[in-house]
Amino acid sequence: MIIQFNQIEEQQIQGFKGGNGELDTRNYVDANNKIMMSCLKPGANIGYHSHDMNSEIIMVLSGEGYFKYDDVTERVKAGDVHYCPKGHSHAFYNDGTEDLAYFAIVAEHHE
C-alpha cells in the first residue's frame, strides 16, 4: 500500500493537543495507525500529552526544536528520530525560525 500525502487534504490546526500556534498536517488513519506528514510553524508547539494506549515515532525532516519527554528536554534537528513509548508523555516545540517538518507514526496497542 502506498500513501501519497500530496493527495490527502491538508488541515491547519491551531493549538494542537492544547499547544500554541499552527500545525499543518496530512494524515492517513486506520484502526491500527495514524501516519502523518506535518509541519509545525515557527514559535508553535504541540501540547504536553500522554500516550496511554499507543506509541509515537517522529522523524524530523527539516528545521529544529525540542521535545519535553517525561521530565527531560531533548533537542532535535533534521535527521533525528524521537520515540515516545506507550505509558510516556511528550510535547513538541518549534523554537526555530523555519518550519519544522516531520513524519510521524502513532501505533495503537490493542490489548
C-alpha positions in Angstrom: 0.0 0.0 0.0 1.3 3.4 -1.0 0.3 6.6 0.9 0.5 9.6 -1.2 0.4 12.6 1.2 0.1 15.1 -1.7 -3.3 13.6 -2.4 -4.5 13.9 1.2 -6.2 17.2 2.1 -4.0 19.4 4.3 -5.5 20.5 7.6 -4.4 23.6 9.5 -4.9 23.1 13.3 -4.5 25.8 15.9 -3.3 24.8 19.3 -3.0 21.0 18.7 -3.2 19.0 21.9 -3.5 22.2 23.9 -0.4 23.8 22.4 0.0 27.1 20.7 0.3 28.2 17.1 -0.3 26.4 13.8 0.3 22.8 12.8 -0.2 21.9 9.1 -0.8 18.2 8.6 -1.8 15.5 6.2 -2.9 12.3 7.9 -3.7 8.7 6.9 -5.7 7.0 9.7 -7.0 3.4 10.1 -7.9 1.3 13.2 -4.2 0.5 13.9 -2.1 3.5 12.9 -2.1 7.2 12.3 0.5 8.2 9.8 1.2 11.9 9.5 3.3 14.3 7.4 3.2 17.5 9.3 4.7 21.0 9.7 5.0 22.9 12.9 5.2 26.6 12.3 7.9 28.8 14.0 7.0 29.5 17.6 4.3 26.8 17.6 4.1 23.8 19.9 2.1 20.6 20.3 0.8 20.5 23.9 2.0 18.0 26.5 0.0 14.8 26.2 0.2 11.1 27.3 0.4 8.0 25.1 -1.7 5.6 27.3 -2.9 3.2 24.5 -0.4 3.9 21.8 3.2 4.9 21.0 4.6 7.5 18.6 7.7 7.7 16.4 8.6 11.1 14.9 11.4 11.7 12.4 12.4 15.4 11.9 12.7 16.1 8.2 13.7 19.8 8.4 14.0 22.6 11.0 14.9 22.3 14.6 13.2 22.3 18.0 12.8 20.3 21.1 10.7 17.8 23.0 9.6 17.7 26.6 9.7 14.0 27.1 8.5 13.0 30.6 10.9 15.1 32.7 13.6 15.6 30.1 14.2 18.2 27.4 15.6 16.8 24.2 16.8 19.0 21.3 16.1 17.7 17.7 17.1 18.7 14.2 16.7 17.2 10.7 17.5 13.5 10.7 16.8 12.9 14.4 14.1 10.4 15.5 12.1 10.9 18.7 10.3 7.9 20.2 7.5 8.2 22.8 6.6 4.6 24.0 3.3 3.6 25.5 2.9 4.9 29.0 5.0 8.1 28.4 4.2 11.7 27.7 5.7 14.5 25.5 5.3 17.9 23.9 6.9 19.2 20.7 8.2 22.7 20.2 9.5 24.6 17.2 11.7 27.3 18.7 13.5 27.9 15.4 12.9 30.5 12.7 11.9 28.0 10.0 9.1 25.5 9.6 9.7 22.2 11.4 8.7 19.4 9.1 8.3 15.9 10.4 6.9 12.4 9.6 5.1 10.6 12.5 3.5 7.3 13.1 1.2 6.6 16.1 0.7 2.9 16.5 -2.3 1.7 18.6 -1.7 -1.1 21.1 -4.7 -3.3 21.2 -5.0 -5.2 24.5 
